[in-house]
Amino acid sequence: MPGDKSENIYQELKPFFDACNDFIDGKFILVDIKISNILRNISKNSTLYDLIAECMINYDFDSIYSEAKISDTNKKFILPDKDYKIIPFVFCLLVEIDSKRIVFEDFLKEQFPDVQTKNDEYDAFGKNVIIPFKNSIAKIFDIDLSVYDTNGQEPSNVKEDIVVGEENNSLVNGILDKQLDSDVESTQVQTKQEGEVEDDLTLLLNRVSRIARVLDDKLILVKNPLKKSNIKLLTDALIESCQNRLVKTIVAIVMSLNHFAGGERSMRGEIQELNTICYDFYE
């Protein structure tokens, strides 16, 4: 068991570790929320904030980023080799992605070219960037994450979860027991996956609803009265559809918003964000 000091610091940093785990265990959808959540937990925690602020003194992210990227000398994306170097590098990388100065999708395609799908790229980023970042911070504070969770470790390809029966059980009963155990485990996995999908959907609906309210606030900038009333009708319908969890209706409304609001300069950013959300959800 960890000592009192280690336990106390772990509990203090637990929201940050949980945010990292949420990214590691998640999928590509709503990735920007997951990254923002990691950064938000850093900014809210004075211990983490002070650590990263210290690491950032005289730090040149651009030059380190150039060394890490795939190039003629690098066959793959490579993090710095020391914990105190990994921490500021990944922090800066997440800030650049969160601010859209680095386009996350382009980064994944360029730095993890060997994987096939978006979710595979996402998993590669989690394994090669988020896990080392999380582990480096844990090491700085002398926290053994293996005591608390398994996300700090490389996943095993073989899951040893076999229930051994009593020695006098017959071979047939042993086989039946193992089959029953397998069925229960399969049900648990399916339930967990369904829960994760539900969580992703809730995040998506909350995000779409927030953007709809932003568009509603920007209606004051729309000069054409007829266009303003049409956009108002669509934003109200979008918020109501989010409340009722009507995903197909949401997509249809977003398509209509492209027609009615896409030409409004003040709303282009939000419309593009809605398009991206819908695309990612059905990817």
Secondary structure per residue as TSV (DSSP state, phi and psi in degrees):
chain	resnum	aa	ss	phi	psi
A	1	M	-	360.0	146.1
A	2	P	-	-70.9	155.3
A	3	G	-	-71.6	170.3
A	4	D	H	-60.5	-42.3
A	5	K	H	-63.8	-46.6
A	6	S	H	-63.1	-41.4
A	7	E	H	-63.2	-42.2
A	8	N	H	-65.0	-43.4
A	9	I	H	-69.7	-34.5
A	10	Y	H	-62.4	-45.9
A	11	Q	H	-62.0	-35.5
A	12	E	H	-66.7	-37.1
A	13	L	H	-94.6	-1.0
A	14	K	H	-55.4	-41.6
A	15	P	H	-58.4	-36.1
A	16	F	H	-66.6	-47.1
A	17	F	H	-61.9	-38.7
A	18	D	H	-63.5	-38.9
A	19	A	H	-65.0	-39.1
A	20	C	H	-64.5	-43.1
A	21	N	H	-62.5	-37.0
A	22	D	H	-61.8	-38.4
A	23	F	H	-68.5	-49.3
A	24	I	H	-59.3	-41.0
A	25	D	H	-85.7	-6.7
A	26	G	S	-90.5	-163.8
A	27	K	-	-128.2	176.2
A	28	F	S	-60.5	-33.0
A	29	I	T	-59.5	136.2
A	30	L	T	62.7	30.4
A	31	V	H	-61.1	-34.1
A	32	D	H	-64.9	-33.2
A	33	I	H	-68.1	-39.6
A	34	K	H	-66.4	-39.2
A	35	I	H	-68.4	-44.1
A	36	S	H	-60.6	-34.9
A	37	N	H	-66.5	-39.7
A	38	I	H	-62.2	-48.4
A	39	L	H	-65.2	-37.5
A	40	R	H	-63.9	-39.8
A	41	N	H	-69.7	-27.8
A	42	I	H	-69.4	-46.4
A	43	S	H	-66.8	-29.1
A	44	K	H	-82.4	-14.9
A	45	N	-	-106.2	114.1
A	46	S	H	-64.0	-33.2
A	47	T	H	-65.1	-47.4
A	48	L	H	-67.6	-42.4
A	49	Y	H	-60.1	-45.0
A	50	D	H	-64.7	-39.4
A	51	L	H	-60.8	-49.1
A	52	I	H	-69.9	-36.7
A	53	A	H	-59.9	-39.7
A	54	E	H	-66.1	-41.8
A	55	C	H	-66.3	-24.9
A	56	M	T	-84.0	-6.5
A	57	I	T	-62.1	122.3
A	58	N	T	58.0	28.0
A	59	Y	-	-86.8	132.9
A	60	D	-	-111.5	90.1
A	61	F	H	-63.7	-42.2
A	62	D	H	-57.6	-43.2
A	63	S	H	-70.4	-39.1
A	64	I	H	-67.9	-37.4
A	65	Y	H	-63.1	-40.5
A	66	S	H	-62.6	-36.3
A	67	E	H	-72.1	-29.1
A	68	A	H	-82.4	-30.6
A	69	K	S	-68.0	158.9
A	70	I	-	-62.7	133.4
A	71	S	-	-155.0	-169.1
A	72	D	S	-62.9	-29.2
A	73	T	S	-98.0	-17.9
A	74	N	-	-111.3	120.2
A	75	K	S	-83.4	-15.2
A	76	K	S	-149.8	165.4
A	77	F	-	-68.1	128.2
A	78	I	-	-127.4	123.0
A	79	L	-	-74.6	158.8
A	80	P	-	-56.0	160.5
A	81	D	S	-95.6	0.2
A	82	K	S	-123.7	147.5
A	83	D	H	-57.4	-43.6
A	84	Y	H	-70.8	-13.3
A	85	K	H	-94.4	-33.7
A	86	I	H	-64.1	-41.6
A	87	I	H	-59.3	-54.4
A	88	P	H	-68.2	-31.7
A	89	F	H	-64.4	-50.9
A	90	V	H	-67.9	-38.5
A	91	F	H	-58.0	-49.1
A	92	C	H	-62.7	-39.7
A	93	L	H	-61.5	-44.0
A	94	L	H	-65.3	-38.2
A	95	V	H	-63.7	-43.0
A	96	E	H	-63.5	-39.3
A	97	I	H	-69.8	-43.3
A	98	D	H	-63.3	-35.4
A	99	S	T	-85.1	-1.6
A	100	K	T	70.8	10.0
A	101	R	S	-70.3	-27.6
A	102	I	S	-113.0	121.5
A	103	V	-	-78.5	116.7
A	104	F	H	-59.3	-43.6
A	105	E	H	-62.6	-42.3
A	106	D	H	-65.4	-41.6
A	107	F	H	-59.0	-45.8
A	108	L	H	-61.9	-44.8
A	109	K	H	-64.2	-38.7
A	110	E	H	-77.9	-37.3
A	111	Q	H	-95.9	-16.3
A	112	F	-	-129.4	62.7
A	113	P	T	-72.3	-14.2
A	114	D	T	-82.6	-14.1
A	115	V	-	-89.1	164.4
A	116	Q	-	-101.4	-42.2
A	117	T	S	-117.5	169.5
A	118	K	H	-60.7	-42.3
A	119	N	H	-66.7	-33.8
A	120	D	H	-65.8	-40.6
A	121	E	H	-62.2	-43.5
A	122	Y	H	-60.1	-45.7
A	123	D	H	-61.9	-38.8
A	124	A	H	-64.0	-39.3
A	125	F	H	-65.4	-42.9
A	126	G	I	-61.5	-43.5
A	127	K	I	-70.8	-40.8
A	128	N	I	-94.4	-12.8
A	129	V	I	-124.9	-56.4
A	130	I	I	-70.0	-44.4
A	131	I	H	-62.4	-48.0
A	132	P	H	-60.3	-37.7
A	133	F	H	-61.2	-49.2
A	134	K	H	-61.8	-45.8
A	135	N	H	-66.1	-37.3
A	136	S	H	-64.3	-42.3
A	137	I	H	-65.6	-40.1
A	138	A	H	-61.2	-42.1
A	139	K	H	-65.5	-39.3
A	140	I	H	-57.6	-36.6
A	141	F	T	-98.6	12.7
A	142	D	T	57.4	44.5
A	143	I	-	-105.5	127.7
A	144	D	-	-92.6	97.9
A	145	L	G	-66.3	-22.2
A	146	S	G	-64.1	-20.9
A	147	V	G	-70.7	-29.1
A	148	Y	T	-104.9	-36.0
A	149	D	-	-155.8	177.1
A	150	T	S	-105.6	-1.7
A	151	N	T	-76.0	-9.1
A	152	G	T	-86.4	-4.4
A	153	Q	S	-111.7	157.6
A	154	E	-	-68.1	131.0
A	155	P	-	-67.1	142.8
A	156	S	-	-85.4	144.6
A	157	N	S	-79.4	-13.9
A	158	V	S	-119.4	123.6
A	159	K	-	-100.0	114.9
A	160	E	-	-97.2	96.6
A	161	D	-	-138.8	52.4
A	162	I	-	-99.8	129.9
A	163	V	-	-87.3	119.9
A	164	V	-	-89.7	126.9
A	165	G	-	-81.1	174.8
A	166	E	-	-66.3	153.4
A	167	E	T	-60.5	-30.2
A	168	N	T	-86.6	-1.8
A	169	N	S	-65.5	147.7
A	170	S	-	-75.0	162.4
A	171	L	H	-59.4	-40.0
A	172	V	H	-63.8	-45.9
A	173	N	H	-63.3	-36.0
A	174	G	H	-63.0	-43.0
A	175	I	H	-64.0	-42.6
A	176	L	H	-63.8	-40.8
A	177	D	H	-61.0	-43.9
A	178	K	H	-66.3	-37.7
A	179	Q	H	-65.5	-40.9
A	180	L	H	-63.3	-43.5
A	181	D	H	-61.4	-39.8
A	182	S	H	-65.5	-40.3
A	183	D	H	-64.8	-41.9
A	184	V	H	-63.7	-44.2
A	185	E	H	-63.4	-41.1
A	186	S	H	-61.7	-41.0
A	187	T	H	-63.9	-41.2
A	188	Q	H	-63.6	-42.4
A	189	V	H	-63.1	-44.3
A	190	Q	H	-62.0	-43.0
A	191	T	H	-62.2	-41.6
A	192	K	H	-62.9	-43.9
A	193	Q	H	-63.2	-40.7
A	194	E	H	-63.1	-38.9
A	195	G	H	-64.8	-39.0
A	196	E	H	-65.7	-40.9
A	197	V	H	-62.5	-41.1
A	198	E	H	-64.0	-40.7
A	199	D	H	-62.9	-43.4
A	200	D	H	-62.5	-40.4
A	201	L	H	-64.5	-41.6
A	202	T	H	-61.5	-43.7
A	203	L	H	-62.0	-42.0
A	204	L	H	-61.8	-47.1
A	205	L	H	-63.7	-40.8
A	206	N	H	-63.4	-39.8
A	207	R	H	-69.3	-43.5
A	208	V	H	-62.8	-41.7
A	209	S	H	-62.3	-40.1
A	210	R	H	-63.8	-43.5
A	211	I	H	-65.4	-37.9
A	212	A	H	-61.0	-37.9
A	213	R	H	-70.6	-33.9
A	214	V	H	-63.4	-44.7
A	215	L	H	-61.2	-39.7
A	216	D	H	-61.7	-40.8
A	217	D	H	-65.3	-30.1
A	218	K	G	-85.3	-0.2
A	219	L	G	-61.1	-25.4
A	220	I	G	-61.7	-21.7
A	221	L	G	-87.2	-9.2
A	222	V	-	-85.4	120.4
A	223	K	-	-84.7	-34.6
A	224	N	-	-74.7	117.9
A	225	P	H	-61.0	-40.4
A	226	L	H	-66.9	-44.4
A	227	K	H	-62.7	-40.4
A	228	K	H	-60.4	-44.1
A	229	S	H	-67.5	-36.4
A	230	N	H	-65.6	-44.0
A	231	I	H	-66.5	-38.9
A	232	K	H	-60.3	-43.2
A	233	L	H	-60.6	-42.2
A	234	L	H	-70.4	-40.9
A	235	T	H	-66.4	-38.9
A	236	D	H	-63.3	-42.1
A	237	A	H	-65.5	-34.9
A	238	L	H	-66.6	-44.0
A	239	I	H	-62.9	-43.6
A	240	E	H	-64.3	-39.3
A	241	S	H	-66.6	-34.7
A	242	C	H	-65.2	-41.8
A	243	Q	H	-63.4	-33.7
A	244	N	T	-95.3	1.6
A	245	R	T	60.6	42.4
A	246	L	-	-98.5	86.6
A	247	V	H	-64.9	-43.9
A	248	K	H	-64.4	-37.7
A	249	T	H	-65.5	-38.9
A	250	I	H	-59.1	-46.2
A	251	V	H	-61.9	-41.1
A	252	A	H	-64.5	-39.5
A	253	I	H	-67.6	-39.3
A	254	V	H	-61.8	-39.1
A	255	M	H	-61.5	-40.3
A	256	S	H	-67.9	-38.2
A	257	L	H	-63.3	-33.1
A	258	N	H	-57.9	-39.0
A	259	H	H	-73.5	-45.8
A	260	F	H	-86.5	-32.3
A	261	A	H	-114.4	-9.4
A	262	G	T	-60.9	-26.7
A	263	G	T	-86.2	-6.4
A	264	E	-	-83.3	115.7
A	265	R	G	-57.7	-38.0
A	266	S	G	-69.2	-16.3
A	267	M	G	-111.1	-2.1
A	268	R	H	-60.8	-40.6
A	269	G	H	-60.9	-44.7
A	270	E	H	-68.4	-39.9
A	271	I	H	-63.0	-43.1
A	272	Q	H	-63.5	-39.1
A	273	E	H	-64.3	-40.8
A	274	L	H	-62.8	-41.5
A	275	N	H	-60.3	-43.6
A	276	T	H	-64.2	-42.2
A	277	I	H	-59.2	-47.5
A	278	C	H	-65.6	-40.4
A	279	Y	H	-62.7	-46.9
A	280	D	H	-64.5	-36.1
A	281	F	H	-64.8	-36.6
A	282	Y	H	-96.2	1.7
A	283	E	-	-68.9	360.0
